[in-house]
Amino acid sequence: MTVNLDRFSCGYTPKPAIEVGTCNACGDVIYDYELTRCGACDAIIHERCKSKCDKCGARGCKGENGCLTDIDGLRFCIVCKEIDYVCKYAA
């Protein structure tokens, strides 16, 4: 019995993914099909690392080195983080 190893029945096999760099937000390898830039800090990131600030809705990138900061499970942009910090500790 023969086995058709093509991905699709039409005989077309897609091109292999090409590594284009490292994500500035999470540090993983980026392939050509998932490459994008962060709208806030202009870093090269994955499409899946795009996110929004939970307070104001500003676009940014999530991850270990992303421009959105994770505080208690919520993501804050730089502006909202500073405003929240000033409001908590101003006296």
Buried (B, 14 or more C-beta within 10 A) or exposed (E): EEEEEEEEEEEEEEEEEEEEEEBBBBEBEBBEEBBBEBBBBEBBBBEBBBBBBBBEEBBBBBBEBBBBBBEEEEBBBBEBBEBBEEEEEEE
